[in-house]
Structures are given as structure tokens and as C-alpha cells.
Amino acid sequence: LLDHIKYLSCRHDAASRIQLANSCAALGNLYLERAYFFYISGRQNDSLELFAKAYTEHQRCLQLVPTKLDSARKLLEICRIALALNPGSFENRKALAGAYLLNERLRSSESAATCESE
């Protein structure tokens, strides 16, 4: 998967950007799944590192394809978890606020597109 991402990052056409975004989302989901596993196992330091990597991959996905609602939802989920694990962190609060704003913007643009098609 990482080799595939490196290959796609060198290409600049729209199809490659979408494919790269999907690969970043898939990698982010893998990191998130492992982070949950480590968190449940009691290895919180390892889980925090993987939550951060999952956040980065879903953020990268949204930079490539800003309308990817699934990655925006995952970003919100990760931010909620990060704030729960470290409630005093200003950075986690800022990231959570940004994730809420992004999700609201995507939902409103999605509903506007649905209304226009009807």
C-alpha cells in the first residue's frame, strides 16, 4: 500500500488524485483499527501514536479530495478520541473544532447538491 501511495503521489491527473486519496483513507483506516486494538489492550502510548497517524492520513485524503465525507467523519471520530484521552490538550480541542466545521460544511454542500438534483 505504501509503494502504491508513493507511485500515485508522483502523478497529477484527477484519477490519480482520487486513487491516492482512497489509498490514504485505507491506510488511515488501518492505523485507526490498530489504534483501537492497542487502546483496548492497555497500550495507550502506542494507540496515541497510531491515532495521530490515522489523523494525518485522513487529513491527507481530504487535502486531495475535499469532498470525501467518510474521511471527514473519521477525522471527527479521531479528534473526539484524542480529546477524551488528553482532555487538557489545546491542540486536540482545536482539531476537534476544525473537524466539526469541516463535517458541517461537507454535509451542507451535500444536501445542497441533493436539492439541486431533485
DSSP file with accessible surface (Angstrom, degrees, kcal/mol):
  #  RESIDUE AA STRUCTURE BP1 BP2  ACC     N-H-->O    O-->H-N    N-H-->O    O-->H-N    TCO  KAPPA ALPHA  PHI   PSI    X-CA   Y-CA   Z-CA
    1    1 A L     >        0   0   93      0, 0.0     4,-2.2     0, 0.0     5,-0.1   0.000 360.0 360.0 360.0 -40.8    0.0    0.0    0.0
    2    2 A L  H  >  +     0   0   96      1,-0.2     4,-2.4     2,-0.2     5,-0.2   0.898 360.0  49.6 -66.4 -38.5    2.8    2.4    0.8
    3    3 A D  H  > S+     0   0  127      2,-0.2     4,-2.4     1,-0.2    -1,-0.2   0.896 110.1  51.9 -64.3 -39.4    4.6    1.8   -2.5
    4    4 A H  H  > S+     0   0   70      2,-0.2     4,-2.5     1,-0.2    -2,-0.2   0.913 109.6  49.3 -62.8 -41.5    1.3    2.3   -4.3
    5    5 A I  H  X S+     0   0   21     -4,-2.2     4,-2.1     2,-0.2    -2,-0.2   0.925 110.5  50.1 -64.9 -42.9    0.8    5.7   -2.5
    6    6 A K  H  X S+     0   0  138     -4,-2.4     4,-0.6     2,-0.2    -2,-0.2   0.915 111.6  48.9 -62.4 -41.2    4.4    6.7   -3.4
    7    7 A Y  H >< S+     0   0  135     -4,-2.4     3,-1.1     1,-0.2     4,-0.4   0.942 113.1  46.1 -63.3 -46.2    3.7    5.8   -7.1
    8    8 A L  H >< S+     0   0    1     -4,-2.5     3,-1.3     1,-0.2    -1,-0.2   0.814 101.4  65.9 -69.2 -29.0    0.5    7.7   -7.2
    9    9 A S  H 3< S+     0   0   63     -4,-2.1    -1,-0.2     1,-0.3    -2,-0.2   0.722  96.2  58.2 -68.1 -16.7    1.9   10.8   -5.5
   10   10 A C  T << S+     0   0   97     -3,-1.1    -1,-0.3    -4,-0.6     2,-0.3   0.643  95.5  77.3 -84.7 -14.7    4.1   11.4   -8.5
   11   11 A R    <   -     0   0  105     -3,-1.3     0, 0.0    -4,-0.4     0, 0.0  -0.665  58.8-166.7 -98.3 152.7    1.2   11.6  -10.9
   12   12 A H        +     0   0  159     -2,-0.3    -1,-0.1     4,-0.0     2,-0.1   0.382  45.1 113.6-124.1   4.7   -1.0   14.7  -11.1
   13   13 A D  S  > S-     0   0   68      1,-0.1     4,-2.0     4,-0.0     5,-0.2  -0.351  75.4-110.5 -78.8 162.8   -4.2   13.8  -13.1
   14   14 A A  H  > S+     0   0   72      1,-0.2     4,-2.3     2,-0.2     5,-0.2   0.882 115.8  53.7 -62.3 -40.1   -7.6   13.7  -11.4
   15   15 A A  H  > S+     0   0   65      1,-0.2     4,-2.4     2,-0.2    -1,-0.2   0.899 109.3  49.0 -64.1 -38.3   -8.0   10.0  -11.5
   16   16 A S  H  > S+     0   0    2      2,-0.2     4,-2.9     1,-0.2    -1,-0.2   0.878 108.7  53.5 -68.2 -37.0   -4.6    9.5   -9.7
   17   17 A R  H  X S+     0   0  105     -4,-2.0     4,-2.6     2,-0.2    -2,-0.2   0.923 111.1  45.9 -63.4 -41.8   -5.6   12.1   -7.1
   18   18 A I  H  X S+     0   0   87     -4,-2.3     4,-2.5     2,-0.2    -2,-0.2   0.928 114.2  48.0 -66.7 -42.9   -8.8   10.2   -6.3
   19   19 A Q  H  X S+     0   0   89     -4,-2.4     4,-2.1     2,-0.2    -2,-0.2   0.909 112.6  48.8 -64.5 -40.0   -7.0    6.9   -6.2
   20   20 A L  H  X S+     0   0   16     -4,-2.9     4,-2.6     2,-0.2    -2,-0.2   0.917 110.1  51.9 -65.9 -40.5   -4.3    8.3   -4.0
   21   21 A A  H  X S+     0   0    0     -4,-2.6     4,-2.5     1,-0.2    -2,-0.2   0.918 109.6  49.6 -62.2 -41.9   -7.0    9.8   -1.7
   22   22 A N  H  X S+     0   0   73     -4,-2.5     4,-2.3     2,-0.2    -1,-0.2   0.892 110.8  50.0 -64.6 -37.2   -8.6    6.4   -1.4
   23   23 A S  H  X S+     0   0   12     -4,-2.1     4,-2.5     2,-0.2    -2,-0.2   0.908 110.5  49.3 -67.7 -40.3   -5.3    4.8   -0.6
   24   24 A C  H  X S+     0   0    0     -4,-2.6     4,-2.7     2,-0.2    -2,-0.2   0.908 111.3  49.9 -64.6 -40.1   -4.6    7.4    2.1
   25   25 A A  H  X S+     0   0    6     -4,-2.5     4,-2.4     2,-0.2    -2,-0.2   0.912 110.5  50.1 -64.3 -40.8   -8.1    6.7    3.5
   26   26 A A  H  X S+     0   0   43     -4,-2.3     4,-2.0     2,-0.2    -2,-0.2   0.922 112.1  47.2 -64.3 -42.1   -7.5    3.0    3.5
   27   27 A L  H  X S+     0   0   14     -4,-2.5     4,-2.5     1,-0.2    -2,-0.2   0.917 110.9  52.3 -65.7 -40.4   -4.1    3.4    5.3
   28   28 A G  H  X S+     0   0    0     -4,-2.7     4,-2.4     1,-0.2    -2,-0.2   0.897 108.2  51.2 -61.3 -39.0   -5.8    5.8    7.8
   29   29 A N  H  X S+     0   0   50     -4,-2.4     4,-2.5     2,-0.2    -1,-0.2   0.883 108.8  51.1 -66.4 -37.2   -8.5    3.1    8.5
   30   30 A L  H  X S+     0   0   87     -4,-2.0     4,-2.3     2,-0.2    -2,-0.2   0.931 111.4  47.3 -64.4 -44.8   -5.7    0.5    9.1
   31   31 A Y  H  X S+     0   0   51     -4,-2.5     4,-2.4     1,-0.2    -2,-0.2   0.909 112.4  50.4 -60.7 -41.6   -4.0    2.8   11.6
   32   32 A L  H  X S+     0   0    5     -4,-2.4     4,-2.3     2,-0.2    -2,-0.2   0.918 109.2  50.6 -65.1 -41.6   -7.3    3.5   13.3
   33   33 A E  H  X S+     0   0  129     -4,-2.5     4,-1.9     1,-0.2    -1,-0.2   0.928 113.3  45.3 -62.1 -44.4   -8.1   -0.2   13.6
   34   34 A R  H  X S+     0   0  115     -4,-2.3     4,-2.7     1,-0.2     5,-0.2   0.870 109.4  56.3 -67.3 -36.7   -4.7   -0.9   15.1
   35   35 A A  H  X S+     0   0    0     -4,-2.4     4,-2.5     2,-0.2    -2,-0.2   0.919 107.3  48.6 -62.4 -42.5   -5.0    2.1   17.4
   36   36 A Y  H  X S+     0   0   78     -4,-2.3     4,-2.6     2,-0.2     5,-0.2   0.914 110.6  51.9 -61.6 -42.0   -8.3    0.8   18.8
   37   37 A F  H  X S+     0   0  101     -4,-1.9     4,-2.0     1,-0.2    -2,-0.2   0.938 112.4  44.5 -60.9 -47.2   -6.7   -2.6   19.3
   38   38 A F  H  <>S+     0   0   24     -4,-2.7     5,-2.6     2,-0.2     4,-0.4   0.881 112.3  52.8 -65.4 -37.7   -3.8   -1.1   21.3
   39   39 A Y  H ><5S+     0   0   93     -4,-2.5     3,-1.2    -5,-0.2    -2,-0.2   0.936 110.7  46.1 -64.0 -44.7   -6.1    1.1   23.3
   40   40 A I  H 3<5S+     0   0  140     -4,-2.6    -1,-0.2     1,-0.3    -2,-0.2   0.866 109.4  56.4 -65.5 -33.3   -8.2   -1.9   24.3
   41   41 A S  T 3<5S-     0   0   64     -4,-2.0    -1,-0.3    -5,-0.2    -2,-0.2   0.516 120.1-109.7 -75.9  -6.6   -5.1   -3.8   25.2
   42   42 A G  T < 5S+     0   0   58     -3,-1.2     2,-1.2    -4,-0.4     3,-0.2   0.554  81.6 126.6  90.3   8.1   -4.0   -1.1   27.5
   43   43 A R     >< +     0   0  119     -5,-2.6     4,-2.1     1,-0.2     3,-0.2  -0.590  25.6 162.8 -97.7  73.5   -1.1    0.2   25.4
   44   44 A Q  H  >  +     0   0   93     -2,-1.2     4,-2.5     1,-0.2    -1,-0.2   0.836  67.9  56.0 -67.6 -34.3   -2.2    3.8   25.4
   45   45 A N  H  > S+     0   0  137      2,-0.2     4,-1.6     1,-0.2    -1,-0.2   0.924 111.3  44.7 -64.0 -42.2    1.1    5.3   24.2
   46   46 A D  H  > S+     0   0   57      1,-0.2     4,-2.0     2,-0.2    -2,-0.2   0.888 112.6  52.3 -66.2 -38.5    1.1    3.1   21.1
   47   47 A S  H  X S+     0   0    0     -4,-2.1     4,-2.7     1,-0.2    -2,-0.2   0.902 106.0  53.6 -67.5 -37.6   -2.5    3.9   20.5
   48   48 A L  H  X S+     0   0   70     -4,-2.5     4,-2.1     1,-0.2    -1,-0.2   0.909 108.2  50.4 -62.3 -40.1   -1.9    7.6   20.6
   49   49 A E  H  X S+     0   0  109     -4,-1.6     4,-2.0     1,-0.2    -1,-0.2   0.922 113.0  45.6 -63.8 -42.1    0.8    7.4   18.0
   50   50 A L  H  X S+     0   0   22     -4,-2.0     4,-2.6     2,-0.2    -2,-0.2   0.863 109.1  54.6 -72.3 -34.6   -1.5    5.4   15.7
   51   51 A F  H  X S+     0   0    5     -4,-2.7     4,-2.5     2,-0.2    -1,-0.2   0.917 108.6  50.6 -61.7 -40.0   -4.4    7.7   16.3
   52   52 A A  H  X S+     0   0   54     -4,-2.1     4,-2.3    -5,-0.2    -2,-0.2   0.908 110.9  47.9 -64.5 -40.9   -2.1   10.6   15.2
   53   53 A K  H  X S+     0   0   82     -4,-2.0     4,-2.4     2,-0.2    -2,-0.2   0.904 111.2  50.6 -66.6 -40.3   -1.0    8.6   12.1
   54   54 A A  H  X S+     0   0    0     -4,-2.6     4,-2.4     2,-0.2     5,-0.2   0.918 109.9  51.1 -62.3 -42.2   -4.7    7.9   11.2
   55   55 A Y  H  X S+     0   0   54     -4,-2.5     4,-2.4     1,-0.2    -2,-0.2   0.936 110.1  49.7 -58.8 -46.6   -5.5   11.6   11.6
   56   56 A T  H  X S+     0   0   57     -4,-2.3     4,-2.5     1,-0.2    -2,-0.2   0.911 111.1  48.4 -61.8 -43.0   -2.7   12.5    9.3
   57   57 A E  H  X S+     0   0   18     -4,-2.4     4,-2.2     2,-0.2    -1,-0.2   0.913 113.2  46.1 -67.8 -40.8   -3.7   10.0    6.6
   58   58 A H  H  X S+     0   0    0     -4,-2.4     4,-2.1     2,-0.2    -1,-0.2   0.878 112.7  51.5 -70.4 -32.3   -7.4   11.1    6.7
   59   59 A Q  H  X S+     0   0   73     -4,-2.4     4,-1.7    -5,-0.2    -2,-0.2   0.920 109.5  49.8 -66.7 -42.2   -6.3   14.7    6.6
   60   60 A R  H  X S+     0   0  100     -4,-2.5     4,-1.7     1,-0.2    -2,-0.2   0.904 108.3  53.9 -61.5 -40.3   -4.1   14.0    3.6
   61   61 A C  H  X S+     0   0    0     -4,-2.2     4,-2.7     1,-0.2    -1,-0.2   0.921 108.9  48.3 -59.8 -44.3   -7.1   12.3    1.9
   62   62 A L  H  < S+     0   0   16     -4,-2.1    -1,-0.2     1,-0.2    -2,-0.2   0.789 106.5  56.8 -70.5 -25.8   -9.2   15.4    2.4
   63   63 A Q  H  < S+     0   0  130     -4,-1.7    -1,-0.2     1,-0.2    -2,-0.2   0.868 113.3  41.0 -70.1 -33.3   -6.4   17.6    1.0
   64   64 A L  H  < S+     0   0   29     -4,-1.7    -2,-0.2     1,-0.3    -1,-0.2   0.895 135.1  16.7 -79.8 -43.2   -6.5   15.5   -2.2
   65   65 A V    ><  -     0   0   26     -4,-2.7     3,-1.6    -5,-0.2    -1,-0.3  -0.833  69.2-171.3-132.2  92.4  -10.3   15.2   -2.4
   66   66 A P  T 3  S+     0   0   69      0, 0.0    -4,-0.1     0, 0.0    -1,-0.1   0.628  80.6  61.7 -64.4 -12.4  -12.0   17.8   -0.2
   67   67 A T  T 3   +     0   0  103     42,-0.0     2,-1.4     1,-0.0     3,-0.1   0.274  66.1 122.8 -98.1  13.1  -15.5   16.3   -0.6
   68   68 A K    <>  -     0   0   52     -3,-1.6     4,-1.6     1,-0.2     3,-0.2  -0.582  37.3-178.0 -79.8  93.2  -14.7   12.9    0.9
   69   69 A L  H  > S+     0   0   18     -2,-1.4     4,-2.3     1,-0.2    -1,-0.2   0.849  75.2  59.8 -65.8 -33.9  -17.3   12.8    3.6
   70   70 A D  H  > S+     0   0   76      1,-0.2     4,-2.2     2,-0.2    -1,-0.2   0.922 106.9  46.3 -62.7 -42.8  -16.2    9.4    5.0
   71   71 A S  H  > S+     0   0    0     -3,-0.2     4,-2.4     1,-0.2    -1,-0.2   0.868 109.8  54.5 -68.3 -34.0  -12.7   10.7    5.8
   72   72 A A  H  X S+     0   0    0     -4,-1.6     4,-2.0     2,-0.2    -2,-0.2   0.910 109.0  48.3 -65.0 -38.7  -14.2   13.8    7.4
   73   73 A R  H  X S+     0   0  124     -4,-2.3     4,-2.4     2,-0.2    -2,-0.2   0.899 111.0  50.1 -66.7 -40.8  -16.3   11.6    9.7
   74   74 A K  H  X S+     0   0   52     -4,-2.2     4,-2.8     2,-0.2     5,-0.2   0.897 108.0  54.1 -64.3 -38.4  -13.2    9.6   10.6
   75   75 A L  H  X S+     0   0   10     -4,-2.4     4,-2.4     2,-0.2    -2,-0.2   0.926 109.1  48.1 -60.8 -42.6  -11.3   12.8   11.3
   76   76 A L  H  X S+     0   0   12     -4,-2.0     4,-2.3     2,-0.2    -2,-0.2   0.921 111.2  50.7 -64.0 -43.2  -14.1   13.8   13.7
   77   77 A E  H  X S+     0   0   58     -4,-2.4     4,-2.1     1,-0.2    -2,-0.2   0.928 111.1  48.1 -60.3 -45.5  -14.0   10.4   15.4
   78   78 A I  H  X S+     0   0    4     -4,-2.8     4,-2.8     1,-0.2    -1,-0.2   0.909 110.6  51.3 -64.2 -41.4  -10.3   10.5   15.9
   79   79 A C  H  X S+     0   0    4     -4,-2.4     4,-2.3     1,-0.2    -1,-0.2   0.892 108.4  51.7 -64.8 -38.8  -10.4   14.0   17.3
   80   80 A R  H  X S+     0   0  125     -4,-2.3     4,-2.0     2,-0.2    -1,-0.2   0.923 112.4  46.0 -62.2 -43.7  -13.1   13.0   19.8
   81   81 A I  H  X S+     0   0   29     -4,-2.1     4,-2.4     2,-0.2    -2,-0.2   0.928 111.2  51.8 -65.0 -45.1  -11.0   10.1   20.9
   82   82 A A  H  X S+     0   0   17     -4,-2.8     4,-1.9     1,-0.2    -2,-0.2   0.904 110.9  48.0 -60.7 -39.9   -7.8   12.2   21.2
   83   83 A L  H  < S+     0   0   30     -4,-2.3    -1,-0.2     1,-0.2    -2,-0.2   0.886 110.4  51.7 -69.5 -35.3   -9.6   14.8   23.3
   84   84 A A  H  < S+     0   0   81     -4,-2.0    -2,-0.2     1,-0.2    -1,-0.2   0.884 112.5  46.1 -66.8 -36.2  -11.0   12.0   25.6
   85   85 A L  H  < S+     0   0   39     -4,-2.4    -2,-0.2     1,-0.3    -1,-0.2   0.816 131.6  19.8 -75.4 -30.8   -7.5   10.6   26.0
   86   86 A N    ><  +     0   0   83     -4,-1.9     3,-1.7    -5,-0.2    -1,-0.3  -0.642  69.4 172.5-139.8  77.8   -6.0   14.0   26.7
   87   87 A P  T 3  S+     0   0   74      0, 0.0    -1,-0.1     0, 0.0    -3,-0.1   0.719  75.7  59.6 -66.2 -18.5   -8.7   16.5   27.7
   88   88 A G  T 3  S+     0   0   68      4,-0.0     2,-0.5     5,-0.0    -5,-0.1   0.519  77.3 113.2 -87.3  -2.0   -6.3   19.3   28.6
   89   89 A S    <>  -     0   0   24     -3,-1.7     4,-1.7    -6,-0.2     5,-0.1  -0.573  48.6-165.4 -80.6 120.4   -4.7   19.5   25.2
   90   90 A F  H  > S+     0   0  141     -2,-0.5     4,-2.6     1,-0.2     5,-0.2   0.884  91.5  56.7 -66.9 -38.5   -5.4   22.7   23.3
   91   91 A E  H  > S+     0   0  111      1,-0.2     4,-2.5     2,-0.2    -1,-0.2   0.896 106.3  49.5 -60.8 -41.4   -4.3   21.2   20.0
   92   92 A N  H  > S+     0   0   37      2,-0.2     4,-2.3     1,-0.2    -1,-0.2   0.893 111.3  49.4 -65.9 -38.1   -6.8   18.4   20.4
   93   93 A R  H  X S+     0   0  134     -4,-1.7     4,-2.3     2,-0.2    -2,-0.2   0.913 111.8  48.7 -65.8 -41.1   -9.6   20.9   21.1
   94   94 A K  H  X S+     0   0  108     -4,-2.6     4,-2.3     2,-0.2    -2,-0.2   0.917 111.8  48.8 -65.1 -42.5   -8.6   22.9   18.1
   95   95 A A  H  X S+     0   0   22     -4,-2.5     4,-2.4     2,-0.2    -2,-0.2   0.902 110.7  51.1 -64.6 -40.5   -8.5   19.8   15.9
   96   96 A L  H  X S+     0   0   23     -4,-2.3     4,-2.4     2,-0.2    -2,-0.2   0.923 109.4  50.1 -63.9 -42.5  -11.9   18.8   17.1
   97   97 A A  H  X S+     0   0   52     -4,-2.3     4,-2.3     1,-0.2    -2,-0.2   0.931 111.7  48.7 -61.4 -43.1  -13.4   22.2   16.3
   98   98 A G  H  X S+     0   0   38     -4,-2.3     4,-2.6     1,-0.2    -1,-0.2   0.896 109.9  51.5 -63.3 -39.4  -11.9   22.1   12.8
   99   99 A A  H  X S+     0   0    3     -4,-2.4     4,-2.5     2,-0.2    -1,-0.2   0.902 109.4  50.2 -66.2 -40.1  -13.3   18.6   12.3
  100  100 A Y  H  X S+     0   0  102     -4,-2.4     4,-2.3     2,-0.2    -2,-0.2   0.933 112.2  47.5 -62.4 -44.8  -16.8   19.8   13.4
  101  101 A L  H  X S+     0   0  129     -4,-2.3     4,-2.4     2,-0.2    -2,-0.2   0.919 112.5  49.3 -62.8 -42.4  -16.6   22.7   11.0
  102  102 A L  H  X S+     0   0   34     -4,-2.6     4,-2.6     1,-0.2     5,-0.2   0.931 111.3  48.6 -63.1 -45.0  -15.4   20.6    8.1
  103  103 A N  H  X S+     0   0    2     -4,-2.5     4,-2.5     1,-0.2    -1,-0.2   0.906 111.7  49.6 -63.3 -40.4  -18.2   18.0    8.7
  104  104 A E  H  X S+     0   0  106     -4,-2.3     4,-2.4     2,-0.2    -1,-0.2   0.922 111.5  49.0 -64.2 -43.0  -20.8   20.7    8.8
  105  105 A R  H  X S+     0   0  126     -4,-2.4     4,-2.3     1,-0.2    -2,-0.2   0.932 113.4  46.2 -63.2 -43.2  -19.5   22.3    5.6
  106  106 A L  H  X S+     0   0    5     -4,-2.6     4,-2.2     1,-0.2    -2,-0.2   0.903 112.7  49.9 -67.9 -40.2  -19.5   18.9    3.8
  107  107 A R  H  X S+     0   0  102     -4,-2.5     4,-2.4    -5,-0.2    -1,-0.2   0.909 111.8  48.0 -64.7 -40.5  -23.0   18.0    5.0
  108  108 A S  H  X S+     0   0   55     -4,-2.4     4,-2.0     2,-0.2    -2,-0.2   0.903 113.3  47.1 -69.4 -37.3  -24.4   21.3    3.9
  109  109 A S  H  X S+     0   0   56     -4,-2.3     4,-2.0    -5,-0.2    -1,-0.2   0.874 112.0  51.6 -71.1 -32.8  -22.8   21.1    0.5
  110  110 A E  H  X S+     0   0   99     -4,-2.2     4,-1.9    -5,-0.2    -2,-0.2   0.921 111.0  46.7 -68.5 -41.0  -24.0   17.5    0.1
  111  111 A S  H  X S+     0   0   62     -4,-2.4     4,-2.2     2,-0.2    -2,-0.2   0.874 110.9  52.8 -69.8 -33.3  -27.6   18.5    1.0
  112  112 A A  H  X S+     0   0   46     -4,-2.0     4,-2.1     2,-0.2    -1,-0.2   0.917 109.0  49.4 -66.6 -39.4  -27.4   21.4   -1.4
  113  113 A A  H  X S+     0   0   56     -4,-2.0     4,-1.6     1,-0.2    -2,-0.2   0.881 110.3  51.3 -67.1 -35.6  -26.3   19.1   -4.2
  114  114 A T  H  X S+     0   0   67     -4,-1.9     4,-0.8     1,-0.2    -2,-0.2   0.918 110.0  49.2 -66.7 -41.5  -29.2   16.7   -3.4
  115  115 A C  H  < S+     0   0   89     -4,-2.2     3,-0.4     1,-0.2    -2,-0.2   0.877 109.5  52.1 -66.0 -37.4  -31.7   19.6   -3.6
  116  116 A E  H  < S+     0   0  164     -4,-2.1    -1,-0.2     1,-0.2    -2,-0.2   0.855 106.7  53.3 -68.6 -32.7  -30.3   20.8   -6.9
  117  117 A S  H  <        0   0   98     -4,-1.6    -1,-0.2    -5,-0.2    -2,-0.2   0.688 360.0 360.0 -77.1 -17.2  -30.6   17.3   -8.5
  118  118 A E     <        0   0  180     -4,-0.8    -3,-0.1    -3,-0.4    -4,-0.0  -0.055 360.0 360.0 -84.4 360.0  -34.3   17.0   -7.5
